[in-house]
Amino acid sequence: MNNIDIKDCIEMDRRDILSSRREDFHLNPDVLYFNGNSLGAPPRAARQRALQVIDEEWGTGLSRSWNAAGWIRLPQRLGKKIAALTGAQSDEVICADNTSIAIYKALAMALQLNPGRSRVLVDAKNFPTDNYILQGLVALLGNSHEIVYAEIQDFPAHIDDSIGIVFFSHVDYKTARINDVPELTRLAHDAGAIVVCDLCHSAGVMEVALDNWQVDLAVGCTYKYLHGGPGSPAFTFVAKRLHDRVRQPITGWWGHAEPFLFEMKYRPAAGLDQTLTGTQHILSMAVAEAGIDSILKSDISLIREKSKALTTLYMHLMSQRCGDFAFTTVSPAESGIRGSHVSYEHENAYEIVKCLLENGLVADYREPHLFRMGFSPLTTRFVDVWNSVSLIEDVMRSGAWMDLRFSAKSFVT
Ligand SMILES: *Cc1c(COP(=O)(O)O)cnc(C)c1O
């Protein structure tokens, strides 16, 4: 690519077939928002849906809405929509809980599928909650299992017939590297291991083909690229061939075969219904549906194409305009193996992120020294990328980030 200027970016927006989809979202005109990989912006339909649930379904319908408004089947209804986005059958995905709890259930189910094997291979650099949950589960089981921590590129050397579960993310939350799920699944299956995959940074922003890839279990969240809203529920995939062989560990009444018989003893419901535990967050779930629908409205391959174009433009502009400022990319240069965020290592990443925030650019900081920008294809324009790099260049050239107030740590980074 040659030097790019703002006119090129305006032209890219003009040619973008997804550009009008921006209208479907409520966006703050005063910020350049590059944190949709952490919390997607709200679809306008989310507000209408929230008001409808509060005023009509809750207000007028009251408890009758469990049946009349379909609240009781929301986990399955949303699961079916997420299944369509992730290459699964409609009854292979269910929406409930948060990701951490969904991981707990998925790992417990996976452990039962391979009772003879006591080693679990995990990506040492996975998002911490994934590994914390595994550590807690293994401790509860009296340390009956050994956790093998490895870098994902070393997985092939570690996958052997001692490994019961292979657990990793589709897209690395720091580097954005896309892991080869079908290949890792093939290696795991050849060795007789079960695959548990985390889709938090891929669902809603790229093609996922769980059934074709033969993945066994997967989890993901809906508040990142699925625009589901803060704290919106997670989802769980279990391949149909395993439905009769798994038992989830948090056996509450919502997962009972006949919850309203109020029997003394637990009996699991059929299929994925057994993975439910208790009363779900109906408001969150109703709003999340608006987010999932906003993604389903456009072909996921078009969303992926735009995502690649946005991250490619950003990396190009960063080297063109900020090449002098000691940013080192940790994200793949090749867009085919890059997710929808880009991270740069910089010694002063924390101060830079805080300074940008004060100047209207919302990105985020990840330990150690990572400056991370996320690109939600339906809400980000190419010209926004231009403007964000202009701001980064200004802040670096002026040294504005050096002000002492930017080095005080906040709780949420
Ligand atoms: C965002 C994210 C989570 C979030 O877990 P919660 O329980 O929803 O807070 C978990 N794992 C990965 C890989 C993530 O990116």
The ligand as an SDF file (V2000), in Angstrom:
LIG
                    3D

 15 15  0  0  0  0  0  0  0  0999 V2000
  -14.3030  -11.5350   27.6870 C   0  0  0  0  0  0  0  0  0  0  0  0
  -13.8300  -12.9050   27.9730 C   0  0  0  0  0  0  0  0  0  0  0  0
  -14.3470  -13.6280   29.0700 C   0  0  0  0  0  0  0  0  0  0  0  0
  -15.3460  -12.9680   29.9860 C   0  0  0  0  0  0  0  0  0  0  0  0
  -15.8450  -13.7710   31.0140 O   0  0  0  0  0  0  0  0  0  0  0  0
  -17.0790  -13.2510   31.8580 P   0  0  0  0  0  0  0  0  0  0  0  0
  -17.4080  -14.3500   32.7700 O   0  0  0  0  0  0  0  0  0  0  0  0
  -18.1850  -12.9210   30.8970 O   0  0  0  0  0  0  0  0  0  0  0  0
  -16.6600  -12.0040   32.5800 O   0  0  0  0  0  0  0  0  0  0  0  0
  -13.9100  -14.9190   29.2590 C   0  0  0  0  0  0  0  0  0  0  0  0
  -12.9910  -15.4910   28.4250 N   0  0  0  0  0  0  0  0  0  0  0  0
  -12.4770  -14.8180   27.3770 C   0  0  0  0  0  0  0  0  0  0  0  0
  -11.4820  -15.4800   26.4730 C   0  0  0  0  0  0  0  0  0  0  0  0
  -12.8690  -13.4980   27.1320 C   0  0  0  0  0  0  0  0  0  0  0  0
  -12.3410  -12.8270   26.1040 O   0  0  0  0  0  0  0  0  0  0  0  0
  1  2  1  0
  2  3  1  0
  2 14  2  0
  3  4  1  0
  3 10  2  0
  4  5  1  0
  5  6  1  0
  6  7  2  0
  6  8  1  0
  6  9  1  0
 10 11  1  0
 11 12  2  0
 12 13  1  0
 12 14  1  0
 14 15  1  0
M  END
$$$$
